[in-house]
Amino acid sequence: MPSQTALAGIVGAFVFAGCCTSDPKPIDPFAPEVVSSAAKIRPARCKAIGREQVIGRESDEGGHLDKILPFATEVGEGVAFNSGFAVGALRQEGKGTRAIVVSANLEGTAWQTIELDSSHGDAEAPHVFARENKLGVAMLEPSGATRTLRLAQVVRDEVKWGAELLQGRDESLAYDVVIGENTGIAVWDDVPKRLEVSAVFLSTFDATSFASADVAKVVTLPGTDAEMPRVVERPGGFWLFWLARRSGSQRHDARYRAEDIAHRWVEAVPLDKAGKLSGTPVKLGSTSGHVLGYDIAGMPDGSVVVMWRDDDTPSGSAGGKLYRARVRLGGVDGPDAIEDEHHGIGAPNVMPGWYAIADALKPTRLAPMNPDGSLVDKLASEKILGAGEPVANREDVLFVSRPDGVAMRLFLVKCGRQFIDAGASDADFDAAIDAGAD
């Protein structure tokens, strides 16, 4: 993907001014290989800490439960906050599903499950968000012919419901929620009345009571076909991201294809502390790109690392290229291609200090990341992650969800860096990586 031309001009347009619900089981630690000291850093190796928590019905030895229970437990993205970690989930309960929030302390030794409500329709797992010691949750539920986004604050084992944001009839379930010092931001994509392309809507609410939501407003420019918005806090405001789609390649143009492979790229714009636009959107990739999915992570300096998969083959297939960019008030660094022979599948997973991606043949690959988004080491499989993925982290402690039949296992791992012999060749280095991943 080529670098952005005239990027300085575009960026110049910015205006910058518990009680445990069950007895958790211990998990076997992953004992890292002891290697002699060296000058080269080898990929991260992780070790389980604390105990695990299982959500849903565990598979029996013969796998009979998998045949009886039709629905697997679903887990959303997690968060780290002062008290530990949390994630929203959907688990089967009788003939229906129940939305819950599962939290753990920082050591993974105490777990708590908080019941939310029954889940209806095609809703996904609840979305958790946090700031310092405050934990919130959002649930998207059907409301007649439309949907309603319900917000709540979780205080110990109590759920205090707040604002309800009415959405439209768009088929997309994408949304994001974040809280700042005084203002909360909720964003989602929808098709405005009398228009044929999707836009990003934004509503603000009180960050203390989670109530007093204002009327949602369209924040994308007229004619912009935007979807999959994400928002993250920064010093003095927020960053808003979305996937933009080239005009003229609407969904109905692909009615004779199994999947519409349209031109998509990532765009970003700063918001002030009140949630209002404070700049002009900037493109992070070529308008000829084919972005299938992306992820963002706010960094301590206020910048945001963005990673995405660009591929002109159907989503879910292996291949394509992975890119990263760093967005800051002073400009945009990148995009740069991530040079690695193992690109995995699906969208990348980026967190402050860590990068992970699923692998179809081996356990999930992981690598530590510099503050600018560059990888410290090569991506390497981590046995203990299996087919799971990190959903949140606090420095070198990662909060992991790993599927097990129709159940989901949640646990913490602490990851560090080891070294191989000084003077080893690149071939020896790659061999050590592969040996550690087998």
Secondary structure, 3 states (H helix, E strand, C coil): CCCCCCHHHHHCCCCCCCCCCCCCECCCCCCCCCCCCCCEECCCEEEEEEEEEEECCCCCCCCHHHHHCCCCCEEEEEEEECCEEEEEEEEEECCEEEEEEEEEECCCCCEEEEEEEEECCCCCCCEEEEECCEEEEEEEEEECCEEEEEEEEEECCEEEEEEEEECCCCCCCCEEEEECCCEEEEEEEECCCCCCCCEEEEEEEECCCCCCCCCCEECCCCCCEEEEEEEEEECCEEEEEEEEECCCCCHHHHCCCCCCCCCEEEEEEEEECCCCECCCCEECCCCCCEEEEEEEEECCCCCEEEEEEECCCCCCCCCCEEEEEEEECCEEEEEEECCCCCCCEEEEEEECCEEEEECCCCCCEEEEECCCCCECCCCEECHHHCCCEEEEEECCEEEEEEEECCEEEEEEEEEECCEECCCCCHHHHHHHHHHHHC
